[in-house]
Amino acid sequence: MGTTSELIDFVKTRREQLGLTQQELADRAGVGIRFVRDLEQGKKSLRLDKVNQVLALFGHKLGPIKIENRDEL
């Protein structure tokens, strides 16, 4: 997952594949419904720990991804 849109698509697709509503996903992940809505709408400022709580239900987690052609600091 390299972009916000990839994250949004992944969460929505997996949720729908499992037949879960946003509320059911929130309940299972231990986050609020507002967080799931914000996540699926691409809100720019989300807590990484909560994103990973949701992704853990799908056997994934968010982590650093190398940006190609980027000068090292």
mmCIF file of the N, C-alpha and C atoms, coordinates in Angstrom:
data_MODEL
# 
_entry.id   MODEL 
# 
loop_
_atom_site.group_PDB 
_atom_site.id 
_atom_site.type_symbol 
_atom_site.label_atom_id 
_atom_site.label_alt_id 
_atom_site.label_comp_id 
_atom_site.label_asym_id 
_atom_site.label_entity_id 
_atom_site.label_seq_id 
_atom_site.pdbx_PDB_ins_code 
_atom_site.Cartn_x 
_atom_site.Cartn_y 
_atom_site.Cartn_z 
_atom_site.occupancy 
_atom_site.B_iso_or_equiv 
_atom_site.pdbx_formal_charge 
_atom_site.auth_seq_id 
_atom_site.auth_comp_id 
_atom_site.auth_asym_id 
_atom_site.auth_atom_id 
_atom_site.pdbx_PDB_model_num 
ATOM 1   N N  . MET A 1 1  ? 0.838   -1.174 0.000  1.00 0.00 ? 1  MET A N  1 
ATOM 2   C CA . MET A 1 1  ? 0.000   0.000  0.000  1.00 0.00 ? 1  MET A CA 1 
ATOM 3   C C  . MET A 1 1  ? 0.881   1.235  0.000  1.00 0.00 ? 1  MET A C  1 
ATOM 4   N N  . GLY A 1 2  ? 0.863   1.946  -1.074 1.00 0.00 ? 2  GLY A N  1 
ATOM 5   C CA . GLY A 1 2  ? 1.748   3.082  -1.173 1.00 0.00 ? 2  GLY A CA 1 
ATOM 6   C C  . GLY A 1 2  ? 1.061   4.431  -1.135 1.00 0.00 ? 2  GLY A C  1 
ATOM 7   N N  . THR A 1 3  ? -0.233  4.471  -1.415 1.00 0.00 ? 3  THR A N  1 
ATOM 8   C CA . THR A 1 3  ? -0.922  5.753  -1.427 1.00 0.00 ? 3  THR A CA 1 
ATOM 9   C C  . THR A 1 3  ? -2.189  5.681  -0.594 1.00 0.00 ? 3  THR A C  1 
ATOM 10  N N  . THR A 1 4  ? -2.706  6.870  -0.314 1.00 0.00 ? 4  THR A N  1 
ATOM 11  C CA . THR A 1 4  ? -3.956  6.939  0.453  1.00 0.00 ? 4  THR A CA 1 
ATOM 12  C C  . THR A 1 4  ? -5.072  6.222  -0.285 1.00 0.00 ? 4  THR A C  1 
ATOM 13  N N  . SER A 1 5  ? -5.152  6.413  -1.604 1.00 0.00 ? 5  SER A N  1 
ATOM 14  C CA . SER A 1 5  ? -6.232  5.776  -2.354 1.00 0.00 ? 5  SER A CA 1 
ATOM 15  C C  . SER A 1 5  ? -6.108  4.254  -2.330 1.00 0.00 ? 5  SER A C  1 
ATOM 16  N N  . GLU A 1 6  ? -4.900  3.733  -2.311 1.00 0.00 ? 6  GLU A N  1 
ATOM 17  C CA . GLU A 1 6  ? -4.718  2.281  -2.215 1.00 0.00 ? 6  GLU A CA 1 
ATOM 18  C C  . GLU A 1 6  ? -5.215  1.769  -0.860 1.00 0.00 ? 6  GLU A C  1 
ATOM 19  N N  . LEU A 1 7  ? -4.958  2.518  0.196  1.00 0.00 ? 7  LEU A N  1 
ATOM 20  C CA . LEU A 1 7  ? -5.416  2.144  1.533  1.00 0.00 ? 7  LEU A CA 1 
ATOM 21  C C  . LEU A 1 7  ? -6.941  2.154  1.587  1.00 0.00 ? 7  LEU A C  1 
ATOM 22  N N  . ILE A 1 8  ? -7.538  3.219  1.072  1.00 0.00 ? 8  ILE A N  1 
ATOM 23  C CA . ILE A 1 8  ? -8.999  3.333  1.052  1.00 0.00 ? 8  ILE A CA 1 
ATOM 24  C C  . ILE A 1 8  ? -9.610  2.169  0.285  1.00 0.00 ? 8  ILE A C  1 
ATOM 25  N N  . ASP A 1 9  ? -9.101  1.917  -0.923 1.00 0.00 ? 9  ASP A N  1 
ATOM 26  C CA . ASP A 1 9  ? -9.617  0.829  -1.762 1.00 0.00 ? 9  ASP A CA 1 
ATOM 27  C C  . ASP A 1 9  ? -9.471  -0.516 -1.063 1.00 0.00 ? 9  ASP A C  1 
ATOM 28  N N  . PHE A 1 10 ? -8.334  -0.738 -0.424 1.00 0.00 ? 10 PHE A N  1 
ATOM 29  C CA . PHE A 1 10 ? -8.094  -2.009 0.263  1.00 0.00 ? 10 PHE A CA 1 
ATOM 30  C C  . PHE A 1 10 ? -9.111  -2.229 1.374  1.00 0.00 ? 10 PHE A C  1 
ATOM 31  N N  . VAL A 1 11 ? -9.284  -1.222 2.235  1.00 0.00 ? 11 VAL A N  1 
ATOM 32  C CA . VAL A 1 11 ? -10.193 -1.368 3.377  1.00 0.00 ? 11 VAL A CA 1 
ATOM 33  C C  . VAL A 1 11 ? -11.628 -1.556 2.900  1.00 0.00 ? 11 VAL A C  1 
ATOM 34  N N  . LYS A 1 12 ? -12.073 -0.730 1.955  1.00 0.00 ? 12 LYS A N  1 
ATOM 35  C CA . LYS A 1 12 ? -13.453 -0.851 1.457  1.00 0.00 ? 12 LYS A CA 1 
ATOM 36  C C  . LYS A 1 12 ? -13.688 -2.213 0.808  1.00 0.00 ? 12 LYS A C  1 
ATOM 37  N N  . THR A 1 13 ? -12.746 -2.620 -0.038 1.00 0.00 ? 13 THR A N  1 
ATOM 38  C CA . THR A 1 13 ? -12.897 -3.893 -0.751 1.00 0.00 ? 13 THR A CA 1 
ATOM 39  C C  . THR A 1 13 ? -12.937 -5.063 0.211  1.00 0.00 ? 13 THR A C  1 
ATOM 40  N N  . ARG A 1 14 ? -12.019 -5.110 1.162  1.00 0.00 ? 14 ARG A N  1 
ATOM 41  C CA . ARG A 1 14 ? -11.989 -6.220 2.127  1.00 0.00 ? 14 ARG A CA 1 
ATOM 42  C C  . ARG A 1 14 ? -13.232 -6.223 3.000  1.00 0.00 ? 14 ARG A C  1 
ATOM 43  N N  . ARG A 1 15 ? -13.670 -5.052 3.426  1.00 0.00 ? 15 ARG A N  1 
ATOM 44  C CA . ARG A 1 15 ? -14.879 -4.956 4.253  1.00 0.00 ? 15 ARG A CA 1 
ATOM 45  C C  . ARG A 1 15 ? -16.077 -5.503 3.480  1.00 0.00 ? 15 ARG A C  1 
ATOM 46  N N  . GLU A 1 16 ? -16.202 -5.089 2.228  1.00 0.00 ? 16 GLU A N  1 
ATOM 47  C CA . GLU A 1 16 ? -17.324 -5.538 1.406  1.00 0.00 ? 16 GLU A CA 1 
ATOM 48  C C  . GLU A 1 16 ? -17.233 -7.030 1.094  1.00 0.00 ? 16 GLU A C  1 
ATOM 49  N N  . GLN A 1 17 ? -16.022 -7.535 0.839  1.00 0.00 ? 17 GLN A N  1 
ATOM 50  C CA . GLN A 1 17 ? -15.842 -8.968 0.582  1.00 0.00 ? 17 GLN A CA 1 
ATOM 51  C C  . GLN A 1 17 ? -16.298 -9.807 1.770  1.00 0.00 ? 17 GLN A C  1 
ATOM 52  N N  . LEU A 1 18 ? -16.092 -9.282 2.967  1.00 0.00 ? 18 LEU A N  1 
ATOM 53  C CA . LEU A 1 18 ? -16.490 -9.990 4.180  1.00 0.00 ? 18 LEU A CA 1 
ATOM 54  C C  . LEU A 1 18 ? -17.939 -9.710 4.569  1.00 0.00 ? 18 LEU A C  1 
ATOM 55  N N  . GLY A 1 19 ? -18.608 -8.869 3.797  1.00 0.00 ? 19 GLY A N  1 
ATOM 56  C CA . GLY A 1 19 ? -20.007 -8.568 4.066  1.00 0.00 ? 19 GLY A CA 1 
ATOM 57  C C  . GLY A 1 19 ? -20.233 -7.763 5.329  1.00 0.00 ? 19 GLY A C  1 
ATOM 58  N N  . LEU A 1 20 ? -19.260 -6.926 5.677  1.00 0.00 ? 20 LEU A N  1 
ATOM 59  C CA . LEU A 1 20 ? -19.358 -6.122 6.899  1.00 0.00 ? 20 LEU A CA 1 
ATOM 60  C C  . LEU A 1 20 ? -19.839 -4.713 6.590  1.00 0.00 ? 20 LEU A C  1 
ATOM 61  N N  . THR A 1 21 ? -20.674 -4.186 7.457  1.00 0.00 ? 21 THR A N  1 
ATOM 62  C CA . THR A 1 21 ? -21.012 -2.767 7.390  1.00 0.00 ? 21 THR A CA 1 
ATOM 63  C C  . THR A 1 21 ? -19.858 -1.986 8.023  1.00 0.00 ? 21 THR A C  1 
ATOM 64  N N  . GLN A 1 22 ? -19.881 -0.678 7.841  1.00 0.00 ? 22 GLN A N  1 
ATOM 65  C CA . GLN A 1 22 ? -18.863 0.139  8.502  1.00 0.00 ? 22 GLN A CA 1 
ATOM 66  C C  . GLN A 1 22 ? -18.963 -0.015 10.018 1.00 0.00 ? 22 GLN A C  1 
ATOM 67  N N  . GLN A 1 23 ? -20.176 -0.087 10.536 1.00 0.00 ? 23 GLN A N  1 
ATOM 68  C CA . GLN A 1 23 ? -20.364 -0.234 11.983 1.00 0.00 ? 23 GLN A CA 1 
ATOM 69  C C  . GLN A 1 23 ? -19.798 -1.564 12.478 1.00 0.00 ? 23 GLN A C  1 
ATOM 70  N N  . GLU A 1 24 ? -20.046 -2.637 11.720 1.00 0.00 ? 24 GLU A N  1 
ATOM 71  C CA . GLU A 1 24 ? -19.526 -3.950 12.118 1.00 0.00 ? 24 GLU A CA 1 
ATOM 72  C C  . GLU A 1 24 ? -18.004 -3.971 12.089 1.00 0.00 ? 24 GLU A C  1 
ATOM 73  N N  . LEU A 1 25 ? -17.414 -3.334 11.080 1.00 0.00 ? 25 LEU A N  1 
ATOM 74  C CA . LEU A 1 25 ? -15.954 -3.253 11.012 1.00 0.00 ? 25 LEU A CA 1 
ATOM 75  C C  . LEU A 1 25 ? -15.419 -2.481 12.214 1.00 0.00 ? 25 LEU A C  1 
ATOM 76  N N  . ALA A 1 26 ? -16.047 -1.364 12.518 1.00 0.00 ? 26 ALA A N  1 
ATOM 77  C CA . ALA A 1 26 ? -15.628 -0.555 13.669 1.00 0.00 ? 26 ALA A CA 1 
ATOM 78  C C  . ALA A 1 26 ? -15.695 -1.375 14.952 1.00 0.00 ? 26 ALA A C  1 
ATOM 79  N N  . ASP A 1 27 ? -16.796 -2.084 15.142 1.00 0.00 ? 27 ASP A N  1 
ATOM 80  C CA . ASP A 1 27 ? -16.960 -2.899 16.349 1.00 0.00 ? 27 ASP A CA 1 
ATOM 81  C C  . ASP A 1 27 ? -15.884 -3.973 16.447 1.00 0.00 ? 27 ASP A C  1 
ATOM 82  N N  . ARG A 1 28 ? -15.640 -4.665 15.364 1.00 0.00 ? 28 ARG A N  1 
ATOM 83  C CA . ARG A 1 28 ? -14.640 -5.747 15.382 1.00 0.00 ? 28 ARG A CA 1 
ATOM 84  C C  . ARG A 1 28 ? -13.225 -5.238 15.581 1.00 0.00 ? 28 ARG A C  1 
ATOM 85  N N  . ALA A 1 29 ? -12.939 -4.051 15.042 1.00 0.00 ? 29 ALA A N  1 
ATOM 86  C CA . ALA A 1 29 ? -11.591 -3.488 15.160 1.00 0.00 ? 29 ALA A CA 1 
ATOM 87  C C  . ALA A 1 29 ? -11.390 -2.733 16.471 1.00 0.00 ? 29 ALA A C  1 
ATOM 88  N N  . GLY A 1 30 ? -12.476 -2.453 17.163 1.00 0.00 ? 30 GLY A N  1 
ATOM 89  C CA . GLY A 1 30 ? -12.350 -1.706 18.413 1.00 0.00 ? 30 GLY A CA 1 
ATOM 90  C C  . GLY A 1 30 ? -12.112 -0.224 18.208 1.00 0.00 ? 30 GLY A C  1 
ATOM 91  N N  . VAL A 1 31 ? -12.638 0.301  17.099 1.00 0.00 ? 31 VAL A N  1 
ATOM 92  C CA . VAL A 1 31 ? -12.541 1.734  16.815 1.00 0.00 ? 31 VAL A CA 1 
ATOM 93  C C  . VAL A 1 31 ? -13.957 2.267  16.642 1.00 0.00 ? 31 VAL A C  1 
ATOM 94  N N  . GLY A 1 32 ? -14.091 3.575  16.585 1.00 0.00 ? 32 GLY A N  1 
ATOM 95  C CA . GLY A 1 32 ? -15.409 4.178  16.407 1.00 0.00 ? 32 GLY A CA 1 
ATOM 96  C C  . GLY A 1 32 ? -15.838 4.190  14.952 1.00 0.00 ? 32 GLY A C  1 
ATOM 97  N N  . ILE A 1 33 ? -17.145 4.281  14.753 1.00 0.00 ? 33 ILE A N  1 
ATOM 98  C CA . ILE A 1 33 ? -17.690 4.352  13.398 1.00 0.00 ? 33 ILE A CA 1 
ATOM 99  C C  . ILE A 1 33 ? -17.166 5.581  12.661 1.00 0.00 ? 33 ILE A C  1 
ATOM 100 N N  . ARG A 1 34 ? -17.016 6.686  13.370 1.00 0.00 ? 34 ARG A N  1 
ATOM 101 C CA . ARG A 1 34 ? -16.488 7.904  12.725 1.00 0.00 ? 34 ARG A CA 1 
ATOM 102 C C  . ARG A 1 34 ? -15.085 7.661  12.167 1.00 0.00 ? 34 ARG A C  1 
ATOM 103 N N  . PHE A 1 35 ? -14.264 6.891  12.891 1.00 0.00 ? 35 PHE A N  1 
ATOM 104 C CA . PHE A 1 35 ? -12.918 6.598  12.407 1.00 0.00 ? 35 PHE A CA 1 
ATOM 105 C C  . PHE A 1 35 ? -12.981 5.809  11.101 1.00 0.00 ? 35 PHE A C  1 
ATOM 106 N N  . VAL A 1 36 ? -13.842 4.788  11.040 1.00 0.00 ? 36 VAL A N  1 
ATOM 107 C CA . VAL A 1 36 ? -13.961 3.981  9.819  1.00 0.00 ? 36 VAL A CA 1 
ATOM 108 C C  . VAL A 1 36 ? -14.434 4.852  8.659  1.00 0.00 ? 36 VAL A C  1 
ATOM 109 N N  . ARG A 1 37 ? -15.396 5.711  8.916  1.00 0.00 ? 37 ARG A N  1 
ATOM 110 C CA . ARG A 1 37 ? -15.874 6.619  7.856  1.00 0.00 ? 37 ARG A CA 1 
ATOM 111 C C  . ARG A 1 37 ? -14.756 7.539  7.382  1.00 0.00 ? 37 ARG A C  1 
ATOM 112 N N  . ASP A 1 38 ? -14.029 8.124  8.334  1.00 0.00 ? 38 ASP A N  1 
ATOM 113 C CA . ASP A 1 38 ? -12.910 9.007  7.977  1.00 0.00 ? 38 ASP A CA 1 
ATOM 114 C C  . ASP A 1 38 ? -11.858 8.251  7.180  1.00 0.00 ? 38 ASP A C  1 
ATOM 115 N N  . LEU A 1 39 ? -11.562 7.026  7.575  1.00 0.00 ? 39 LEU A N  1 
ATOM 116 C CA . LEU A 1 39 ? -10.577 6.199  6.879  1.00 0.00 ? 39 LEU A CA 1 
ATOM 117 C C  . LEU A 1 39 ? -11.016 5.940  5.442  1.00 0.00 ? 39 LEU A C  1 
ATOM 118 N N  . GLU A 1 40 ? -12.266 5.540  5.261  1.00 0.00 ? 40 GLU A N  1 
ATOM 119 C CA . GLU A 1 40 ? -12.769 5.217  3.929  1.00 0.00 ? 40 GLU A CA 1 
ATOM 120 C C  . GLU A 1 40 ? -12.990 6.451  3.059  1.00 0.00 ? 40 GLU A C  1 
ATOM 121 N N  . GLN A 1 41 ? -13.030 7.614  3.675  1.00 0.00 ? 41 GLN A N  1 
ATOM 122 C CA . GLN A 1 41 ? -13.172 8.848  2.904  1.00 0.00 ? 41 GLN A CA 1 
ATOM 123 C C  . GLN A 1 41 ? -11.832 9.536  2.653  1.00 0.00 ? 41 GLN A C  1 
ATOM 124 N N  . GLY A 1 42 ? -10.750 8.948  3.164  1.00 0.00 ? 42 GLY A N  1 
ATOM 125 C CA . GLY A 1 42 ? -9.423  9.467  2.881  1.00 0.00 ? 42 GLY A CA 1 
ATOM 126 C C  . GLY A 1 42 ? -8.997  10.656 3.712  1.00 0.00 ? 42 GLY A C  1 
ATOM 127 N N  . LYS A 1 43 ? -9.524  10.765 4.923  1.00 0.00 ? 43 LYS A N  1 
ATOM 128 C CA . LYS A 1 43 ? -9.090  11.860 5.794  1.00 0.00 ? 43 LYS A CA 1 
ATOM 129 C C  . LYS A 1 43 ? -7.575  11.804 5.948  1.00 0.00 ? 43 LYS A C  1 
ATOM 130 N N  . LYS A 1 44 ? -6.942  12.944 5.848  1.00 0.00 ? 44 LYS A N  1 
ATOM 131 C CA . LYS A 1 44 ? -5.477  13.021 5.832  1.00 0.00 ? 44 LYS A CA 1 
ATOM 132 C C  . LYS A 1 44 ? -4.821  12.772 7.177  1.00 0.00 ? 44 LYS A C  1 
ATOM 133 N N  . SER A 1 45 ? -5.502  13.094 8.273  1.00 0.00 ? 45 SER A N  1 
ATOM 134 C CA . SER A 1 45 ? -4.866  12.938 9.583  1.00 0.00 ? 45 SER A CA 1 
ATOM 135 C C  . SER A 1 45 ? -5.592  11.861 10.387 1.00 0.00 ? 45 SER A C  1 
ATOM 136 N N  . LEU A 1 46 ? -5.047  10.667 10.338 1.00 0.00 ? 46 LEU A N  1 
ATOM 137 C CA . LEU A 1 46 ? -5.592  9.536  11.085 1.00 0.00 ? 46 LEU A CA 1 
ATOM 138 C C  . LEU A 1 46 ? -4.492  8.947  11.952 1.00 0.00 ? 46 LEU A C  1 
ATOM 139 N N  . ARG A 1 47 ? -4.870  8.420  13.090 1.00 0.00 ? 47 ARG A N  1 
ATOM 140 C CA . ARG A 1 47 ? -3.886  7.786  13.976 1.00 0.00 ? 47 ARG A CA 1 
ATOM 141 C C  . ARG A 1 47 ? -3.443  6.458  13.381 1.00 0.00 ? 47 ARG A C  1 
ATOM 142 N N  . LEU A 1 48 ? -2.144  6.309  13.228 1.00 0.00 ? 48 LEU A N  1 
ATOM 143 C CA . LEU A 1 48 ? -1.579  5.103  12.637 1.00 0.00 ? 48 LEU A CA 1 
ATOM 144 C C  . LEU A 1 48 ? -1.925  3.859  13.441 1.00 0.00 ? 48 LEU A C  1 
ATOM 145 N N  . ASP A 1 49 ? -1.941  3.954  14.768 1.00 0.00 ? 49 ASP A N  1 
ATOM 146 C CA . ASP A 1 49 ? -2.270  2.787  15.580 1.00 0.00 ? 49 ASP A CA 1 
ATOM 147 C C  . ASP A 1 49 ? -3.696  2.310  15.306 1.00 0.00 ? 49 ASP A C  1 
ATOM 148 N N  . LYS A 1 50 ? -4.612  3.240  15.084 1.00 0.00 ? 50 LYS A N  1 
ATOM 149 C CA . LYS A 1 50 ? -5.989  2.848  14.789 1.00 0.00 ? 50 LYS A CA 1 
ATOM 150 C C  . LYS A 1 50 ? -6.118  2.285  13.366 1.00 0.00 ? 50 LYS A C  1 
ATOM 151 N N  . VAL A 1 51 ? -5.370  2.861  12.422 1.00 0.00 ? 51 VAL A N  1 
ATOM 152 C CA . VAL A 1 51 ? -5.369  2.303  11.067 1.00 0.00 ? 51 VAL A CA 1 
ATOM 153 C C  . VAL A 1 51 ? -4.910  0.851  11.136 1.00 0.00 ? 51 VAL A C  1 
ATOM 154 N N  . ASN A 1 52 ? -3.862  0.601  11.906 1.00 0.00 ? 52 ASN A N  1 
ATOM 155 C CA . ASN A 1 52 ? -3.350  -0.767 12.034 1.00 0.00 ? 52 ASN A CA 1 
ATOM 156 C C  . ASN A 1 52 ? -4.313  -1.686 12.784 1.00 0.00 ? 52 ASN A C  1 
ATOM 157 N N  . GLN A 1 53 ? -5.131  -1.151 13.686 1.00 0.00 ? 53 GLN A N  1 
ATOM 158 C CA . GLN A 1 53 ? -6.160  -1.970 14.335 1.00 0.00 ? 53 GLN A CA 1 
ATOM 159 C C  . GLN A 1 53 ? -7.138  -2.502 13.286 1.00 0.00 ? 53 GLN A C  1 
ATOM 160 N N  . VAL A 1 54 ? -7.529  -1.637 12.355 1.00 0.00 ? 54 VAL A N  1 
ATOM 161 C CA . VAL A 1 54 ? -8.449  -2.037 11.294 1.00 0.00 ? 54 VAL A CA 1 
ATOM 162 C C  . VAL A 1 54 ? -7.759  -3.022 10.360 1.00 0.00 ? 54 VAL A C  1 
ATOM 163 N N  . LEU A 1 55 ? -6.554  -2.702 9.922  1.00 0.00 ? 55 LEU A N  1 
ATOM 164 C CA . LEU A 1 55 ? -5.841  -3.573 8.979  1.00 0.00 ? 55 LEU A CA 1 
ATOM 165 C C  . LEU A 1 55 ? -5.532  -4.942 9.578  1.00 0.00 ? 55 LEU A C  1 
ATOM 166 N N  . ALA A 1 56 ? -5.338  -5.007 10.882 1.00 0.00 ? 56 ALA A N  1 
ATOM 167 C CA . ALA A 1 56 ? -5.037  -6.287 11.531 1.00 0.00 ? 56 ALA A CA 1 
ATOM 168 C C  . ALA A 1 56 ? -6.158  -7.299 11.329 1.00 0.00 ? 56 ALA A C  1 
ATOM 169 N N  . LEU A 1 57 ? -7.383  -6.831 11.198 1.00 0.00 ? 57 LEU A N  1 
ATOM 170 C CA . LEU A 1 57 ? -8.499  -7.744 10.938 1.00 0.00 ? 57 LEU A CA 1 
ATOM 171 C C  . LEU A 1 57 ? -8.333  -8.474 9.608  1.00 0.00 ? 57 LEU A C  1 
ATOM 172 N N  . PHE A 1 58 ? -7.607  -7.852 8.693  1.00 0.00 ? 58 PHE A N  1 
ATOM 173 C CA . PHE A 1 58 ? -7.386  -8.422 7.364  1.00 0.00 ? 58 PHE A CA 1 
ATOM 174 C C  . PHE A 1 58 ? -6.007  -9.049 7.229  1.00 0.00 ? 58 PHE A C  1 
ATOM 175 N N  . GLY A 1 59 ? -5.295  -9.159 8.364  1.00 0.00 ? 59 GLY A N  1 
ATOM 176 C CA . GLY A 1 59 ? -3.972  -9.760 8.336  1.00 0.00 ? 59 GLY A CA 1 
ATOM 177 C C  . GLY A 1 59 ? -2.894  -8.859 7.745  1.00 0.00 ? 59 GLY A C  1 
ATOM 178 N N  . HIS A 1 60 ? -3.071  -7.549 7.860  1.00 0.00 ? 60 HIS A N  1 
ATOM 179 C CA . HIS A 1 60 ? -2.118  -6.581 7.310  1.00 0.00 ? 60 HIS A CA 1 
ATOM 180 C C  . HIS A 1 60 ? -1.777  -5.523 8.346  1.00 0.00 ? 60 HIS A C  1 
ATOM 181 N N  . LYS A 1 61 ? -0.741  -4.748 8.050  1.00 0.00 ? 61 LYS A N  1 
ATOM 182 C CA . LYS A 1 61 ? -0.421  -3.556 8.827  1.00 0.00 ? 61 LYS A CA 1 
ATOM 183 C C  . LYS A 1 61 ? 0.259   -2.568 7.910  1.00 0.00 ? 61 LYS A C  1 
ATOM 184 N N  . LEU A 1 62 ? 0.189   -1.318 8.268  1.00 0.00 ? 62 LEU A N  1 
ATOM 185 C CA . LEU A 1 62 ? 0.796   -0.245 7.495  1.00 0.00 ? 62 LEU A CA 1 
ATOM 186 C C  . LEU A 1 62 ? 2.229   -0.067 7.959  1.00 0.00 ? 62 LEU A C  1 
ATOM 187 N N  . GLY A 1 63 ? 3.121   0.162  7.030  1.00 0.00 ? 63 GLY A N  1 
ATOM 188 C CA . GLY A 1 63 ? 4.516   0.357  7.394  1.00 0.00 ? 63 GLY A CA 1 
ATOM 189 C C  . GLY A 1 63 ? 5.231   1.232  6.380  1.00 0.00 ? 63 GLY A C  1 
ATOM 190 N N  . PRO A 1 64 ? 6.502   1.482  6.598  1.00 0.00 ? 64 PRO A N  1 
ATOM 191 C CA . PRO A 1 64 ? 7.263   2.330  5.688  1.00 0.00 ? 64 PRO A CA 1 
ATOM 192 C C  . PRO A 1 64 ? 7.468   1.660  4.328  1.00 0.00 ? 64 PRO A C  1 
ATOM 193 N N  . ILE A 1 65 ? 7.327   2.462  3.297  1.00 0.00 ? 65 ILE A N  1 
ATOM 194 C CA . ILE A 1 65 ? 7.544   2.000  1.931  1.00 0.00 ? 65 ILE A CA 1 
ATOM 195 C C  . ILE A 1 65 ? 8.588   2.917  1.305  1.00 0.00 ? 65 ILE A C  1 
ATOM 196 N N  . LYS A 1 66 ? 9.604   2.325  0.728  1.00 0.00 ? 66 LYS A N  1 
ATOM 197 C CA . LYS A 1 66 ? 10.672  3.110  0.114  1.00 0.00 ? 66 LYS A CA 1 
ATOM 198 C C  . LYS A 1 66 ? 10.142  3.876  -1.082 1.00 0.00 ? 66 LYS A C  1 
ATOM 199 N N  . ILE A 1 67 ? 10.483  5.154  -1.158 1.00 0.00 ? 67 ILE A N  1 
ATOM 200 C CA . ILE A 1 67 ? 10.142  5.986  -2.298 1.00 0.00 ? 67 ILE A CA 1 
ATOM 201 C C  . ILE A 1 67 ? 11.315  5.918  -3.265 1.00 0.00 ? 67 ILE A C  1 
ATOM 202 N N  . GLU A 1 68 ? 11.050  5.443  -4.467 1.00 0.00 ? 68 GLU A N  1 
ATOM 203 C CA . GLU A 1 68 ? 12.111  5.307  -5.461 1.00 0.00 ? 68 GLU A CA 1 
ATOM 204 C C  . GLU A 1 68 ? 12.649  6.681  -5.884 1.00 0.00 ? 68 GLU A C  1 
ATOM 205 N N  . ASN A 1 69 ? 13.918  6.711  -6.240 1.00 0.00 ? 69 ASN A N  1 
ATOM 206 C CA . ASN A 1 69 ? 14.579  7.912  -6.736 1.00 0.00 ? 69 ASN A CA 1 
ATOM 207 C C  . ASN A 1 69 ? 14.530  9.064  -5.733 1.00 0.00 ? 69 ASN A C  1 
ATOM 208 N N  . ARG A 1 70 ? 14.632  8.738  -4.472 1.00 0.00 ? 70 ARG A N  1 
ATOM 209 C CA . ARG A 1 70 ? 14.620  9.770  -3.433 1.00 0.00 ? 70 ARG A CA 1 
ATOM 210 C C  . ARG A 1 70 ? 16.020  9.855  -2.851 1.00 0.00 ? 70 ARG A C  1 
ATOM 211 N N  . ASP A 1 71 ? 16.555  11.058 -2.782 1.00 0.00 ? 71 ASP A N  1 
ATOM 212 C CA . ASP A 1 71 ? 17.879  11.246 -2.191 1.00 0.00 ? 71 ASP A CA 1 
ATOM 213 C C  . ASP A 1 71 ? 17.841  10.887 -0.715 1.00 0.00 ? 71 ASP A C  1 
ATOM 214 N N  . GLU A 1 72 ? 18.877  10.244 -0.261 1.00 0.00 ? 72 GLU A N  1 
ATOM 215 C CA . GLU A 1 72 ? 18.990  9.912  1.168  1.00 0.00 ? 72 GLU A CA 1 
ATOM 216 C C  . GLU A 1 72 ? 19.321  11.176 1.938  1.00 0.00 ? 72 GLU A C  1 
ATOM 217 N N  . LEU A 1 73 ? 18.885  11.228 3.198  1.00 0.00 ? 73 LEU A N  1 
ATOM 218 C CA . LEU A 1 73 ? 19.163  12.392 4.043  1.00 0.00 ? 73 LEU A CA 1 
ATOM 219 C C  . LEU A 1 73 ? 20.588  12.390 4.495  1.00 0.00 ? 73 LEU A C  1 
# 
